[in-house]
Amino acid sequence: MNPETTISVTRLRREIHSLLDNLPPEGLIITNRGRPVAQILPCHMKPEDMIGRLKGEFEIHGDIYSTGITWEATKDPNE
């Protein structure tokens, strides 16, 4: 394990945003009590290349914007 690419879980929790903004090309190895438990690797895909990538891969059944349940808060109190 390269000490420059190894980081503890505690430090990861504290510095996650800056670490992800400056993620080295080889990624980071996350350790818990000195033992490697996970690895974070950079995504080599541009975000704009991900748009529409799952088109045609699944079907939507039913109304995805509704639970199908009428809430009491949405009912007219005069009814």
Residue frames as qw, qx, qy, qz and C-alpha x, y, z in Angstrom:
[[0.000, 0.889, 0.458, 0.000, 0.00, 0.00, 0.00],
 [0.385, 0.393, -0.006, 0.835, 1.30, 3.38, -1.00],
 [0.229, -0.479, -0.544, 0.650, 0.95, 5.80, 1.94],
 [0.064, 0.187, -0.143, -0.970, 0.06, 8.65, -0.44],
 [0.462, -0.113, -0.555, -0.682, -2.98, 6.79, -1.74],
 [0.462, -0.329, -0.809, 0.154, -4.05, 5.28, 1.59],
 [0.213, -0.400, 0.145, -0.879, -6.49, 7.08, 3.89],
 [0.003, -0.143, -0.886, 0.442, -8.28, 6.17, 7.10],
 [0.116, -0.625, -0.735, -0.235, -12.07, 6.02, 7.38],
 [0.277, -0.729, -0.358, 0.514, -11.91, 8.82, 9.97],
 [0.171, -0.407, 0.264, 0.858, -10.05, 11.16, 7.62],
 [0.043, 0.270, 0.759, 0.590, -12.33, 10.18, 4.72],
 [0.143, -0.731, -0.664, 0.070, -15.41, 11.21, 6.75],
 [0.249, -0.713, -0.128, 0.643, -13.81, 14.57, 7.60],
 [0.061, -0.563, 0.388, 0.727, -12.43, 15.42, 4.16],
 [0.603, 0.329, 0.719, 0.102, -14.63, 13.55, 1.66],
 [0.427, 0.867, 0.218, -0.131, -15.42, 16.56, -0.55],
 [0.038, 0.865, -0.443, -0.234, -11.85, 17.79, -0.95],
 [0.492, -0.277, 0.803, 0.188, -10.55, 14.24, -1.40],
 [0.614, 0.482, 0.622, 0.062, -13.01, 13.56, -4.22],
 [0.309, 0.935, -0.004, -0.174, -12.22, 16.90, -5.87],
 [0.083, 0.790, -0.602, -0.084, -8.50, 15.97, -5.87],
 [0.930, -0.082, 0.349, -0.084, -8.75, 12.21, -6.42],
 [0.141, -0.582, 0.688, 0.409, -5.46, 10.85, -7.79],
 [0.618, 0.333, -0.511, -0.496, -5.59, 8.77, -11.02],
 [0.375, 0.129, -0.913, 0.094, -4.73, 5.60, -9.09],
 [0.609, -0.551, -0.435, -0.369, -7.56, 6.23, -6.61],
 [0.233, -0.563, 0.544, -0.577, -7.55, 5.91, -2.83],
 [0.578, -0.141, -0.801, 0.068, -7.45, 2.88, -0.55],
 [0.490, -0.616, 0.096, -0.609, -9.64, 3.30, 2.54],
 [0.462, 0.105, -0.815, 0.334, -8.37, 1.67, 5.73],
 [0.643, -0.622, -0.078, -0.440, -10.14, 0.82, 8.96],
 [0.711, -0.625, 0.322, -0.009, -7.71, 0.34, 11.86],
 [0.206, -0.623, 0.677, 0.334, -4.85, -0.07, 9.41],
 [0.481, 0.117, 0.846, 0.195, -6.54, -2.75, 7.26],
 [0.167, 0.106, -0.462, -0.865, -7.67, -1.98, 3.70],
 [0.371, 0.353, 0.771, -0.379, -11.48, -2.19, 3.45],
 [0.507, 0.749, 0.415, -0.093, -12.39, -0.32, 0.25],
 [0.425, -0.121, 0.358, 0.822, -11.01, 1.49, -2.75],
 [0.327, 0.815, 0.264, -0.399, -12.27, 4.65, -4.46],
 [0.522, 0.037, 0.529, 0.668, -11.38, 4.90, -8.14],
 [0.184, 0.440, -0.072, -0.876, -11.95, 7.86, -10.46],
 [0.641, 0.533, 0.539, -0.122, -14.69, 7.57, -13.04],
 [0.352, -0.224, 0.495, 0.762, -13.09, 7.93, -16.45],
 [0.187, 0.582, 0.692, 0.383, -16.38, 8.74, -18.12],
 [0.013, -0.131, 0.023, -0.991, -17.40, 12.35, -18.69],
 [0.286, 0.314, 0.659, -0.621, -20.72, 13.19, -16.98],
 [0.514, 0.441, -0.114, -0.727, -22.28, 14.19, -20.29],
 [0.359, 0.241, -0.850, -0.302, -21.49, 10.72, -21.68],
 [0.057, 0.115, 0.925, -0.357, -23.63, 9.15, -18.93],
 [0.463, 0.315, 0.224, -0.798, -26.83, 10.96, -19.99],
 [0.769, 0.330, -0.163, -0.522, -29.19, 8.54, -21.72],
 [0.114, 0.443, -0.889, -0.033, -26.91, 5.55, -21.18],
 [0.281, 0.077, 0.913, -0.287, -29.70, 3.37, -19.76],
 [0.562, 0.320, -0.076, -0.759, -32.23, 4.23, -22.48],
 [0.768, 0.197, -0.474, -0.384, -34.10, 1.08, -23.46],
 [0.278, 0.268, -0.871, 0.304, -32.63, -0.93, -20.56],
 [0.012, 0.265, 0.847, -0.460, -35.79, -0.96, -18.40],
 [0.186, -0.515, -0.580, -0.604, -39.52, -0.28, -18.54],
 [0.147, -0.059, 0.461, -0.873, -41.61, 1.95, -16.30],
 [0.283, -0.421, -0.828, -0.240, -44.91, 0.44, -15.15],
 [0.304, -0.755, -0.548, 0.190, -47.55, 2.67, -13.60],
 [0.033, 0.938, 0.035, 0.344, -47.32, 6.24, -12.40],
 [0.699, 0.036, -0.378, 0.606, -43.82, 6.90, -11.03],
 [0.039, 0.405, -0.168, 0.898, -44.90, 10.26, -9.62],
 [0.622, -0.409, 0.038, -0.667, -47.58, 8.88, -7.29],
 [0.121, -0.219, 0.919, -0.304, -47.78, 6.37, -4.48],
 [0.383, -0.279, -0.768, -0.431, -51.44, 5.78, -5.31],
 [0.335, -0.487, -0.694, 0.412, -52.44, 6.80, -1.79],
 [0.069, -0.774, -0.222, -0.589, -54.66, 9.82, -1.09],
 [0.362, -0.002, -0.547, 0.755, -53.28, 11.78, 1.81],
 [0.190, -0.745, -0.599, 0.226, -55.55, 13.32, 4.39],
 [0.240, -0.545, -0.003, 0.803, -53.68, 16.62, 4.05],
 [0.047, -0.043, 0.560, 0.826, -54.69, 16.90, 0.39],
 [0.064, -0.556, -0.814, -0.157, -58.41, 16.37, 1.03],
 [0.161, -0.532, -0.122, -0.822, -60.85, 19.28, 1.27],
 [0.059, -0.007, -0.763, 0.643, -61.58, 19.77, 5.01],
 [0.490, 0.094, 0.150, -0.854, -65.22, 20.65, 4.18],
 [0.631, 0.085, -0.648, -0.417, -65.96, 17.19, 2.74]]
